[in-house]
Amino acid sequence: MGKSTILQFFGTDTAADDGKDLRLVVPAPADYEPREFIIHLFSQLCEAVPHSPADRSAIAEETRRDLEQLRYLRTYTTSWSASLTPRSFLTLARGHAKERAEQAFTLPELVESFRVYSARVASWQRSGHGGEGRVVIGIDEVDKIRDSDRAEAFLNDIKAIFGVPGCLYLVSLSEDAMAGFARRTPSIRSTFDSAFDELVPVGPMTYRHSEQLLFKRVTSVPRPFIALCHVLAGGLPRDLVRTARALIEASPATGEKSLEDTAGDLIRRELESLRQVSLRQLAENAGPGSLLAALHDREWPGMTPRQFRDAALQMAGAARDTESDPARQLCQELVVSLSFYATALDVFSAGRDLLITCLKDRSYAVIDDLAAARYATRVNGGLAQRLLEQYRLRNRMGWSHDAR
């Protein structure tokens, strides 16, 4: 499953622990202000705790006080941001003197207040469930912060809220951010290491996982078509759902469309998007004129695996001939993509009998291996090309070439 799906499962599903844990998931904004984020997190935790006016328990009274304070802090911050003009300082000062005589918390004070409150909530949760309750907080969409510097800044700003007894934090990080941390010196990596007790890599799904996910969302989709979605998505949950949606849109309102025709439609749809993006990037990076002319053809790269392979060979030649490094890199990426699409169309057309047999026998390697090659095209083109060549050799599909 994807990172967000896992966070949602652990952060909202109370069935797994019979409701003993208090759980919530909050998104990390791409452009964040640390103070605002902690105020938001603090407010969400307060809202998750019962605090009706009729509840006179200590935790409910403290929750109501904290919510009132947090509402003031939000008003203070918003008013200050909206009133920063030379003539408005006096008005701002007078307005807040009337509204409230106290000063807004500094960030360290806000963090300490949140730590104290979350510790009390965790203690309250344990006391109501035989000493086994916890507070589980998922911080989602940190994986959208792909730049390692920004991810590090985010973690540095919020990690002081971690380490509270009885509170478990689950945070999603992108592979790019983790790779950025890994490349740094040990002294810098210690910032990242000190934030978390454990790192759990989340890879792409297997075919079985994709099948289970789609069975929950759509009905009456034959398994070979689910395998097609899994392969084109590279096992990534979001892409799997998008591909399944495209598959349904491509299906006729009446009658049936063959697996081969459906695979061709979806692959050509992806290739058209790839053509447009590549054409723009090659034009910006001094791509060869002959290659630009080929990409201007709306029928590029053709309709069949053979035509895809011919287009890949053309790209490989262009990569060797061009003097522009960005254009060469893009050509090499196109070689890998075309090689993948040629292989996928072979599997879901001429090789569909083998595919169906493997599905009946619950032998999913022929599907998962191709999906792994697809996933590698997003990460490392050289690795993807090697995986595709090994895949074709292993499944006796022939044809390979040197894309360098």
N, C-alpha and C positions, 0 to 999 in steps of 0.2 A: 504494500500500500504506500501512498504518498505520505510525506511528512505531515501535511495538514490533516489528512484523514486519521493518522495515528494520534495526533494531538487532540483532535475532536473526540476520538474514542476514549482516550485516557482522561480527557478533561471534562467530558460531559456524561459519559455512560456510567450511571450509578448501579447498573445491574451487576457489574463484576464484583462489587464489594458490598452488596446489599444496602447501599446508601450510607455506609459508614464514613465515607470521605466527602468533604465539601469540595466541589470541583467547579472550575471556571476556566475559560479560554479567552484571552484578549489578543487582538492583533497589534503588532508593532508597526506604526506608521513609517512609510518609506522616508519621509522628511519629518523628523521628530524633534521635539523639544523635550529633553529629559524630565524637566519639572512637570510639564503637562502630561507626559506619559505616566509618571508615578501618581499624579493626582487622579488620572483616569483609572489606573489599576486599583488604587486605594478605594475609589468610589465603587468600582465593580465588586470588590470584595465585601464592602459594607452592604451593598444591595443584596448580596447572596446570603447574608445573615438575617434571620427573622428579627424584625425591629418595629413591629406595629406599636402604635401609641398605647395600646392596652397591655403590652408586654413590659412588666416592671423588673425583669431580670437585669443583672449587672451588664451582661454583654449587649442586651438590647438598648439600654440607656447609653452605654458607651458608643454604640453604633450610631444612634441618632445624633449624639454630640459631634462625632467625627464627620457625619454627612453634612451637618450644618456648617462645620468649619471648612469642609472641602468645597461646598457651594460658594462660600465667601471667597476662598482662594481662587476659584475659577472666575468669579465676578471681578476680583481685584486684578487678575492677570489680563482679562479681556479689556477692562476699562483702561488700564495702563497702556496696553498696546494700541488701543483705538484713539488715545488722547495725547500721543506724543507730538505736540506742536509747541512752538515757543510761547504762544499766548495762553496755552491751556494748563500750564503747570499749577497755577494758583487755583483754578477751578477744580482740577483733579485733586489737589490736596484738601480743599474745602469739602469736596464731595465725599471723600473717604473719611474725613474727620466726622462728618455727620453720619455716614453709613456705619462706621465701626471704628472704635478707638484703638484696636490692636493692629500690629504689623503682620504682614504675610510671612509665612515660614520661609526660611532659606531652604535650599535643596537638602543640605545635611540634616536640618531639623525635620523636614518632611520625610526623609528616609527613615530617620530614627522613630518618628511617630508611626509610620507604616509597619516597621519591624515590631514595635511593641504591640500594636493592634493585631497583626497577623499571628503573633505568638499566643495572644489571649484567645483568639478565635480557634487556633489549633488545640489549645488546652480545653476550651469549651466543647469542641467537637469530640475529643477523646473522652471527656467525662460523660458524654451522652451515649457513648457506644462501647462501654466496657474497656476503655483505655486503648482502643484500636483505631480511632478516627484520625484523619489527617486533613490538611488543606492542600489540594493539588491544583496548581496554577500552570496553565499552558500559555506560553507567549509565542504566538504564531506569526508567520510571515517575516520573521527575521531572515529567512532564506531568500526573501526578495531583495535584501541588501547584499548585492553581489560583490561590491567593492570591499576588500578586506579592511581598508582603513576606516571606512564608515561603520562596518560591523564591529571593529575593535572599539571605536568610540562609543557605540551604543552599549556594548557590554561593560565598558569601563564606567559608564554613567549609571547603569542600573544594577551592577553586580553586588552593590552594598545591601540590596534587599534580600539576597540569598543567605542561606546558612541559618535560617530561623528554625529552631526545633519544632518538629511536627509539620513543617511546610516542605512540599516537594515541588520543584519547578522543572518544567519540561520546555525546552527552547529549541526551535528549528533554526538550522543554519544551512546556507547553501554550500555546495561542494566547492565553488570558487572561493568563498570566504575561508573555508577550512584549509584549502590548498594554499591560500595566501598566508595564513598563520603558520602552516607547516614549513614554508620556505624561509621564515624569518629566523633571527638569531634566538638562542635559548632564553636570553634575558627578556626579549620582547614576547616570546611565546608564553612566558610565565603569566602574563596578563590574561591570556586566553585560558591557560591551564587552570589558573586559580579560580576561574568563574564556575567551572563545572567539575563534578565528581566523576562523571563518566561520559564518554562520547560513543554514540551508537550509530554507525553508518546505516543509512536506509537506501538500498539499491532499488533497481526497477523490479516490477512484479514479474512473477512467472505466469505462464499461460493459465495455470489453475487459478491463480489469484484474479487474473483478468476475467476469467469465466465467471467466477463467483461475484465479482463486482458488477458485471453487465447483467447477470441474471437477476440482480436486485433492482435494476433500473429499466430494463427492456425485456419483453417477452417474445417468444416465438422466433428468436434469431438462431438459425442453425449453427452448430459448433464450428464448421469450416469458416463461416463468416466472422465469428468471434475471433478465431485464429488470425484472420486477415487484419482485424482491428488491432489485435495485440501486436502483431509484427510491425505494422505501420506506426504504431505508437511507441515502439521500443520499450514496452512495458511500463510507460509512465502514465499514472492514473488520469491526470488531466487530459493528456493527449488521447488516451483510450476513449474517454467520454466524448471528446470532440470528434474523433474518427467514427465512433458509433453513431453519432448524430449525423455526420456526413453520409454514412452508409444508409441510414434511414431516409434521408433526403433524396439520395440517388435511386432509391427503390421505386419502381412504378406503383401507381395507386392500385392498379389491377394486374393480375398475373405475377410471374416470377422472373427474376433476372438471374442468369447463371453466375456462379462464383467467378469464372474467368472475366465476364463482362463487368461485374461489380469491381473486381480488383483493378481492371483497366481504367474504369471511371475514376476511382479514388486516387490511383497513382497519377493519372494524367492531370487531375485536379491539383495535386501537390506539385507536380512538375511545372504547371503553368505559373503557380506562385513563385517557384524557384526561378523560372525563366525571367520573370519581371524583376525580381530582386537582383539577380545576377547581372542583368542588362544594365540596371542603374549603377551598380557598384563597379562594373567593368568600365563603363563610360567615365566614371569619376576617377578611375585609377589607370588610365591609359592602356586599356585592354587592346589586343590586336584587332585591327579593322575587320579582318575576315571572320573572327569570332563574334564580334558585335553584329555583323551582318547575319550570321547564322541565328543568333539569339533574337534578332528582330523578326524572324520567321515565326509566326504564331503556331505553326505546326511542329516546331522544334520540341522534343528530339525525335518525334515520330510516334508510332503506335505499338511497336513490337519490341520484345527483348533484344532482338538483333539490332534494331535501329538505336536502341538505348546504348548498346555496346559500341556501335560505330560512333555515336556522339561522344561517348567517354574517351575513345581513342583520339578523337579530334581535340578534345580538351587536354588530354595528356600531351599531345604534340604542342598545343598552344602554351602550355605551362613551361615546356622546355625552351620555347622560342622567345617568349616575352622577356623584356628587361625590367619590367615593373614588378617589384616584390609583392605588393598587394594583389596585383592581377594574377601573378603566378600562384599565390596562395589560394585565391578564389577558384582558379582553374582546377587545382588539385582537389579542392573540396567538391567541385562539381563532378570530377571523375569518380570519387567515392560514392556520391549520391546516385549518380547514374548507374554505377555498378550494383548498388543495393536495389534500385528499382527494377533493373533487368533481372536480377536474381529472384526478387519477390514475385514478379510477374510470371517467371518460369514456374515457381513453386505453386502458384495459385491458378495456373492454366495447364500446361503440359504435365506438371507434377502433381495435379490435384488428387489423382488416385492414391499415390503414396501418402499424401497428406491425410486423406480420409481414413486410410488403413491405420496410420499412426494414431489418429484420434480414437478410433475404435479400440485399439490395443492399449490406449492410455500411455503411449510412448510419445512424449511431447518434445523430445530433443530437437526434432526437425523444425519445430515452431520456436522454441525458446532460443536456440542457437542463432536463428535468423533475427529474432528480436534483439538479441544481444549485440549483433553486428549493427543493427539500426541504432541502438542506443550509443554505440561507440562512435557513430558518425557525428554525434553532437559533442563528443569529448575529445577524440583523438583520431584524425583521419587515417594516419598510418596504421594504427591498430585496427580500425574498421576495415581497411583494405585487406589486411592479413586475415582477419576473421572471415571475410567474404570468400577469399581464395581458398581457405581451408574448408569452408562450408561447401563450396562447389565441388572440391576434390572429394570430400568425404561422402557426398551424396551423388557422386558420379555425374556432375552437371557440366564438366568441361569448362573451357575458356577462362583464361586469366591474362593479365597483362601487367606490365610495370608502369605504375602511375607516376613515377618520379620524374 
